[in-house]
Amino acid sequence: MSVARVTEITSESKKGFEDAIEEGIKRANKTLKNLTGAWIQDQEVTIRDGKIKSYRVKLKVTFVLEG
């Protein structure tokens, strides 16, 4: 039997949503072991002077607990 846990992380990028997702997963993988999946809970942009300055995602990351 396995037990998994879900944790929420926020990641930001100046390039785009896909980059924010990739960077968030990359960073989570440094700290959390046994990552098995993730889903995007929310996306948003920050705007300054009428232009998009950054892309932000809230990710739910799933990892299996060691036994």
C-alpha positions in Angstrom: 0.0 0.0 0.0 1.2 3.5 -0.8 0.3 6.8 0.8 0.6 10.0 -1.1 0.5 13.6 -0.1 -0.5 16.7 -2.0 1.2 20.1 -1.4 0.6 23.5 -3.0 3.4 25.6 -4.5 3.4 28.9 -6.4 5.9 29.5 -9.2 6.5 32.6 -11.3 8.2 33.3 -14.6 8.7 36.2 -16.9 8.6 33.9 -20.0 5.2 32.3 -19.7 2.9 29.8 -17.9 4.7 26.8 -19.3 8.0 28.0 -18.0 6.5 28.8 -14.6 5.1 25.2 -14.4 8.5 23.7 -15.4 10.4 25.8 -12.9 7.9 25.0 -10.1 8.2 21.2 -10.8 12.0 21.5 -11.0 12.2 23.3 -7.7 9.8 20.9 -5.9 11.8 18.0 -7.1 14.9 19.3 -5.2 13.0 19.1 -1.9 10.3 16.5 -2.3 11.0 12.9 -3.0 8.9 10.5 -5.2 7.0 13.2 -7.2 4.2 11.4 -9.2 2.0 14.2 -10.6 0.9 17.8 -10.5 -2.1 19.9 -11.7 -2.5 23.6 -12.2 -5.0 25.0 -9.6 -4.8 28.6 -10.8 -3.0 30.9 -13.3 -2.6 34.6 -13.1 -0.5 37.4 -14.5 1.0 40.5 -13.0 0.6 43.7 -15.1 2.6 46.9 -15.0 2.0 49.9 -17.4 -0.5 47.8 -19.4 2.0 45.0 -20.1 2.3 41.5 -18.7 5.4 41.4 -16.4 5.1 37.9 -15.0 3.2 34.7 -15.2 2.2 32.9 -12.0 0.8 29.4 -11.4 -0.4 27.6 -8.3 0.4 23.9 -8.5 -0.8 21.0 -6.5 2.0 18.5 -6.4 1.6 14.9 -5.5 4.3 12.8 -4.0 4.4 9.3 -2.4 5.5 9.1 1.2 8.3 6.7 2.0 7.5 3.9 4.2 
